[in-house]
Amino acid sequence: MHVPAEMLDGAVCPVTIAVSAATAAAAAVLVVKSENRPSVGRFALASAAIFGIQMLNYPVWNGISGHLVGGALAAFLLGVPAGILAMALVLTTQALLFADGGVTMLGANILNMGIIGAGVSGLVFRLLGRRWSEGPAVRWGIAAAASVFLAACALSVELALSGKGNLGVYGTLVGIHAVLACVEGLVTFALAKALQDDERRHQIALAAMLLLSVALCPLASSFPDAFEWTMAGAGLLPNAPNFVRAPFAEYDAFGSAMAAGAIGAAAVAMAAALAAFVLGRLSSLRAAPKAEK
């Protein structure tokens, strides 16, 4: 679902950048004010694990692959505000190091996979809780599926506003992602069911998920993902250059996908740890005047 460079035109890029930046800033403020924000280690490990699972493209059908987005999982593990920030860090790292998603498209990618992925899934989870007595794992699974489907719808709107595609293209894009949404929902349900109410299990599972993702990334499907396949079939996929000179384009580091996965996971973990540390310090400074009173 990563939008490549030169895919979107007009006001779509600056508007999505502004919306994503404002939302990320608001999420950071909420994390600073929260008394239940994730620890530095938890934030770093969860962010790196989400990066890892996104690398694992799986074959779907007819030469199409899909991968987990992980937005709802980020919200489940970290809370919605921190989940949005984690997704933004993952997507930014993917663009800068691996040319996965254009830099000028970063606002759209964060909006679709981060804000809708983590933010809207958290909203759906909460709304379901008001009307339904089912356990949280089921609600997180439904929220995850809904977030992927809504992200595909948002992407279709962005394409339409850019003058790219037609109703047939948008229908294909949304239809394929409806299938991928079901996979996302089932995986998120299973993980939420296994991890609920057990902090130690969270840490062990996240570490195992990260290591397994890095180990398995050489086996990831080489088929184009649903978005690339749809756009290529319509003759709309741009042959965009690597504007930022990403050092490991196409997730190839020194000829090894595993090395690329390890480098990416380490980069995300370090960036997330730094972000969590800074937010924690800001929270401490904010609390200091109250303690003096």
Buried (B, 14 or more C-beta within 10 A) or exposed (E): BBBBBBBBEEEBBEBBBEBBBEBBEEBBEBBBEBEEBBEBBBBBBBBBBBBBBBBBBBEBEEEBBBBBBBBBBBBBBBBBBBBBBBBBBBBBBBBBBBBBBBBBBBBBBBBBBBBBBBBBBBBBBEEBEEEEEEEBBBBBBBBBBBBBBBBBBBBBEBBBBBEBBEEEBBEBBBEBBBBBBBBBBEBBBEBBBEBBEEEEEBBEBBEEBBBBBBEBBBEBBEBBBBBBBBBEBBEBBEEBEEEBEBBBBEBEBEEBBBBBBBBBBBBBBBBBBEBBEEBBEBBEEEEEEEEEE
